[in-house]
């Protein structure tokens, strides 16, 4: 049976008093398998750039994986995403999970890259093309691709990942308090093998601790 993995979200907030590294260290101590961070680079609230923050977290932890939840494809050229991912995975000893998303906010896309609004179909097409570039950069020499959104020519990138880096696509669904375990068990029954918890509220570390102590053991026993 595939091992279950559990993650918890780490805010990218750069407001005074926020400590993403401390939160990640606590998640590692509590036995979570990975921490993840969202990718919203603009806005009036101070925040860290996601890939930089994940790199900093990986440098200060020793076992827990780090995941992007999820990198907005329109914000970065996919070949450079492939380079970043391979670099962080190698430097961290194989602890990076690459999460990618199509980029849901037209305002963010316009603010970061100045591009026009894209239809949902165009965003999905761009995501698909970006994934092909990333995988091509990781696995082939002289990779070329002509796409409507992302094209590369004779792309060779070294070093390549030492192992297959997981590539996840972002989605989300309902959350609850007492019903978490039963909901997760239903997902287990249909084949889910990994869960990422996004804690909220004024006592995020307390919520993370209760999740680790009450939810994770109950769900692991089911598996």
N, C-alpha and C positions, 0 to 999 in steps of 0.2 A: 504493500500500500504506500502511496506517496505521502511523505511527511507533511504535516500541516505546518504552515508558517503564519505568524501573526506580527503585524506591524502597528505602529502608532504614529500619528501625524505630529510633526514639530513645526510650530508657527515660524514664519520668516520675519516676524515683527522685529524691528530694530528700535523700538521705543525704549526709553530708559527703564532699566530693571529687567528687561526680557533677557533670557539666557538660553538660547537654543542648544548650545553645547551641554549645559547642565541638564537640560531636559533629556537630551540624547543619552547622556551618561546614566541618568536615572532609569531610562527605558532599558538600557543594556543590563543594568544591575537587576532589574525586575524580571528579566528573561524574555523580553520581546525579541523577535528575530530581525526586525528591521524598523528603521524610522523613515518617514517620508516627509517631503516638503512640497508645497504647492508652488506655482510659477505665475505670479502676478506682478510684473516688474514696475508698473506705474501706479500712481494714485497719491492721495494726500497723506496717507498713513505711512510712516517710515518703515521700510522693509529692506531685507538683504536680498541680493541677487541669488537665485536658487542654487545654481551650480557652484558658486563660490562658497555658499554656506554649507552645502553638502560636503565639499572638499574639506572644509575646516572641521566639520563634525567627524569625518572619516579619520582625519589626522589625530583627533583627540580621543578616539575610541579604539578598541582592539578586536572586538568580535562582531558587533552588531552590523548588519547590512544597512546601506543608505540607498534611498530610492527617490527618484523625481516623480512627483504626483500632480500633474504631469507637465513635462516641458511643452510649452506651446510651440508647435512647429513653425508658425509664421515668424517667430521672433529671431530664429537663428538658422543659418545655412546648415542643412543636414550633414554635410561632410564634416563640418566643424563639431557638430554634436557627436558624430562618430568618433572623432579624435578625442574630444573631452571624455567620453564614456570609456574608451579603451584606456586612456591615461589614468583616470581615477580608479578603474577596476584593477589595473596593474599595480598602482601605487598603494592601494588599500588591501592588497592580497586577495582580490576576487570578491569584494564586498559591495559592488555597485549593481543596482537594478535600474534600468532605463525605462522610465514611464514617459510616453508621448501622448499628446492630445492635439486635436485639430485646431484649437484656438477658438473658444466660443465667443469672446468679447470683441466685437468690431471696434469699440472705442480703444481697447488696449492695442489691437493690431495697428490701427491708424496712428496711435500715439507713439508706438515703438518704431514702426517701419514706414509710416506715412502712406501705407497702401490703401487702396479702395476697399470698401466692404465686399466680402465674398459670400456667396450663397453657401448653405450647408453642404451641397453637393461638391462645390469647389473646394471647401475646406477638407472634406473627406478625401477627395482626389489628391490634394496636396499632402495629406498625411500618408496616404498609400505610397506616393512617390518618394516621400522622405524616408519611409521605412526601407524601401528598396535601396536608396543611396547608402543608408547606414549599414545595412547588411552587406551590400556590395563592397563598401570600404573595409569591412571587417574580414571578408572572406576571399577577395579576389584582387589580383594585380591588374592594373590597366583597365579598371571598370569604367564603362561609359553608359550613359543613359540620357535620352532625350525625353523630357516631359513637359507638360503644360505649365508646371510650377517649379520643378526642380530638375536641373540638368547638370551632368558632370561629364568630363571628357578625360579619358586615360588616367583615372584616379588610382593611385597606389599610395597606401598609407601604412607605415610601419612605426612602432611595433603593432602587430595585430593582437587582439585579445587572446589571453592564454587559455581561455575556455569560453563557451557560449555565454554571452551576457544576456540575462533575461530581458525581454522587451515586453512591457505591459502597456495596455491601452486603458485610459481612464474612463471610469463610470462610477455612479454612486446611486444609493437607494435609501430607503427609510431606515431610521434609527429608533431605538426605544430604551428604556431602563431595565426593568424586570424581564422583558421579553427577548433580550439579546441572545441568551443561550438557545432558546427554542428556535429563534430565527436562523441562527448560525447552523444549528443541527439540520434544519430543513435544507439549507444550502449545501451542507455536507452530503446529504442524501442524493443530491442531483449532480455531485461531482466536483464541487468547489474545493480547492486545496489551500487557498491563501486568503487572509483577511487583513485589512488595514483599518485601524480604528482612528477616527478623528475626534479627539476629546475637546470639549468646550466648557465654557463656564468659568467662574472666578477661581476654582481650585482644580486646574488642569492636571497637576501632578497627583492630587488626591484621586481624581477620576481614573487616571492612568494606573495608579496603584490598585484601586478596586477592580479594575478590568483584569489586571494581571493575576490578582489573588482569587477572584471569584468566577470570572468568565472563562479565562484560558484553561484552567484545570478541568472544568466541566466539559468544555468542547473537546479538549484533547482526549478525555476518557471515552468520548463517543467514537473518535477516530480509531 
